[in-house]
């Protein structure tokens, strides 16, 4: 599958993503484990990825960059789904609040 932008909320065991394949398409949201996050990003074409700035952000930035994705950081929100959506909109240049 091809996405134009993906927002990621990073956590200890589960990660939330908010992805868009085109401007007109509905968003795809998924909860991924550490293993399935690697699998998911290695199977898609490189795209822009916005992620929450946290302790593991630099690790995931290196991993995603090695797969050809570009990364951007955003400030932390209140829950995983909101963080992933905020990361997506921050990458897009829009703000939810």
N, C-alpha and C positions, 0 to 999 in steps of 0.2 A: 504494500500500500504506500502511497505517496502523500506526504503532508507538507504544507507550506510553513506551518508554525506549530510548536508544541510547548505547552507550559508544564512544568514538572514540580511537584511538591516532594521534597526529599524527606525521608524519615529513617528510623532505625531498621525496620523490617519490611514495610510496605510503602510503595511510592504511588502517588496519584498523578495521572497525566490528563491533560486537556488538549486535544489536538484538532486541527482543522485541515481538511484536504483541499478546500477551495473557499473563497470568500462567501459563496452561496450555499455551501454544504453545512449540515448540522455538525456540531462538535462531537468528537468521539472522546469519551472519558473511560479510563480504565484504572484499575488498581493492580499494580505489579509488585512482585517480590524482587529481591536483589537479582536473582538468577533470570527471571523473566524480563527484567528491565534490560539486561544485556542482550538477550535474545531479540526483544522487540526492536531496539535501536539498531541492531546489526542487520535486521531484515528489511528495514525501510531505507529509502533514498535519503541522502543527507539533507537536512533542513535546519531552520533556525530553532533553537531551543532556549526558552527562558526558564530559569530555575531559581528557587528560593536560595538566598545566601545563608548558608549554615555550615556546620562542621564538615560535612561530607561533600559540599559543593565543589571544592577544588578537585577531589578525586574523580567525581562524575564528569566534571568539565574536561579533565584529561582523557577519560575514557571516551566521551562523546566526540571530542576533537579528533581522536585517533580514528574514529569511524567516519570522519568527514563532516560532522555536524558543527554548527557554530553555536556558542553559548552566550547567555546574558543572565545577569543576576537581578533579583527583585527582593524587596523587604518582606519579612514574615507576616502572615495573616493569622486568622483565628482557627482554621481547620484545614485538613489536607485538600479537600475538594476546592475550597475557596482559594487556597494558596496556589494550586495548579492553574485555576482559572485566572487568577491575578497575574501569574507569571506569563500566561499566554497573552493577556491584554496589555501588560507592560511591554512585551516584545512588539506588540502591534502598535504601541504608541497611544493607547486609550487607557483611561482609568475608570475603575468601577465605582470608586467612592469619591 
